Amino acid sequence: MDIIQYLLDLIQKLYQQNRWLLAFICKYIPLKQWAFDDSHSPKYQKFKTDELPKIVYPHQEWDWQDLISCYKKHYGKELRPISRRKACDIPEDCSCPACGAPQPYLYHNNGKGGQLCCSVCSTKFSPYENRFTNMNFKCPYCGRSLVCVKDRKHFHIWKCVNLKCSYYLHNLKNVDKKHLDDPAGKTMYKLHYLYREFTLDYFKMDLDSLPENASSLKFTKYNSYIMSLCLTFHVNLQLSLRKTAQALKDLYGIDISHQQVANYARTAAIVIKPFTDNYDYHASSQMAADETYIKVRGVKGYLWIIMDVVSRSILGYRVSKNRDVGPCIQTMRAAFRHFKELPEDFRFIADGYSAYPLAAQQFLHEFGDKFKFLITQVIGLTNDDAVSAKWRPYKEKIERLNRTFKSTYRVSCGYDNYEGANYNVALWVTYYNFLRPHKTNNWKVINSIPELSNCENMPAKWQMLMYLGQRTILQLKQNACS
């Protein structure tokens, strides 16, 4: 018995010692992963995205008739309407927003100030600016109501101005002392809780809409084979419009203008794009995203790309004029098109740009836990933290994809308009996903289609893709009508 008691005491002492060592390590020797997730550097702190606020929807908790019944049961007498000495100037259709009491139970609380009061539930309100009609945002840390501090074109910024908020006090401890002495030193840090409310619903925008000026495939001078030859030279061989027209003239004696080549490319993109966007790529649980620059009439534009890290297929793409959250959400919607819910081990790799966490937050707000995911941010060009060292190979894959796109983009020296940029990118994505041989896949295409395997040459494959695109358009129209 003494030996057993001795061993139990020894185990208890070792357990207490291990707890003390773990507490010491957590307090004085932070791990790299923790240091990255809770980085307090002013360089990255402003790019953090806070969690969703508490949204309070005002509603009628009690009915005025039930309250009158409770009043009669408690005091033994009825609650009568207001006895007025003068004529009532309150509109007859006015009622209490809290309990629904009608106009006879309402009276002016501050004379001519405009505030009304309900004699049933004692709620004070204004008939012109009703605080019960809109939802209220609460800080998830202190519970105070958020204040709208900025009103932008497509969103509002709400801020918790409570100086005793636990979130603010925690961040205030990490401010350097030299910045506390400087009047503008705190502006380098993100101290208060912030929430961005978008006024546009990016989840209701149509991703499959076709342009109104879509051309037909009726040929007057040439046929579909000449059109597919233009696509082969222009997209596969990365020739410009004028070089494509010159190659057709020198090789086949076909006298065609570069504008006609552009019209063929535009028409083919309109027809093939629905098939490329709606194709089921059987995406894996690991995706990588990045945005790159393009030039439209000499002005900087952006191309958003999301790829499957395992198969290297491009799942979503979007050309935009700005680097906002809206195009990022639309690109994610295109990538998640065939997901009813995200896998448990889902991983989304991106850079340190704040648009990706904001987009992930909007997915959580719109669809709930089915589309709840975190952004694994690979920051910078060097592995300064454990997360970047582990996931940088995945980020390098999409950086390599950007360089592949830029090799085809340089021959055009930019785009004339965003419509042409969308058509060109749609054709290139189709070529990359279905026609381009990849070294990592033993020089085979990454998405094999049975209809294309029976085609003898590349022009025939382009013709088959146009046929598949027309079939997809008909299916989309039938689904819309049903």
C-alpha angles and dihedrals in degrees: 000000000000091000092051092049090048092051092048091051090048092051090050092051092048090049092052090047092052091050090051092050092050091049090049092050093047092050103041107017107045116193120243092246092053092045090054097046092047099037113164097187113131087224094069106016095087090057093061119113117217123219122267117284126239107268114210118195112198114229140165107272094179135029116231093232091054090050091051090051091051090049092053092047093049101042100024095235137082126260104238127203121264114287105220129201093198135036112285114247094187111112114254093232092056115109138171110275091211104050104004097243112169128240098277089066095051128088139171111272100191104025111243093356092100099240118131130200131203116227091204102056100008092236116159117211144150120242091214102045107031113191091194096067100068131057119253126224117220128194109251091218105046103011095234121140115262121240123223104236101167133033113198132176098268104012147029125226116221121196137191105229095182107126090199094055112129091226091055094045092049092052092043090061090061095056114110115248092236089058092049090059092050113082091221096036095100091058089073089067135061101233107154127063111260132190127187115213113197118216093198120072103224091180094066096052114111114247096187102051116133123218117261093234095058112154126228128239095240109129122205103175107012135026138234092273092061088048091053090048089056090052092049093053096038101042107021099037094034095232121158121243095263094045089050091054091046092049092052091051095047097043105033104014091242110151104209131151125237089240090059089052089053091050091051091050092048093050093046092050092052091052099041099040096078091054093049094047097045098042113119104237093180090235120211128227094266123074134169127204136192141158127223136188128258132177122236112182088337092305121116117254133171138238118202117203131182117188136184106248094209102047096021091227118151105241101176138012136171136179114213140172094225139035095241134139093254097071089043091056092047091051090050090049090055091049093048093044096117096038118102087183133354121260118258093245094045115153126189115191121197141141127269096278111130095224092079097057089044091052091048089051091053090052089054091048093049103039105018125218093343089077100030111135140146127230116241101213119206102197126198131346098283131060099252094153139032095254094055092046092053101042102032093098088060091049091049090060093064091042087057089050090054090054090050090054093046090056089063093038096056094066090065094047089219132317132285095222140352092258090061090045091055092050094047094048092047091054092046092050090050091051092046095049101040112015110029118093112228126210093215089057096051091267093302131122115270094226114042116201118193093219091057095047090066093055115101101209142013098265089055090052091053090051090050091050090054089051091050089048092054090049091051091051090054091049092050091051092049091049090049092052095046 
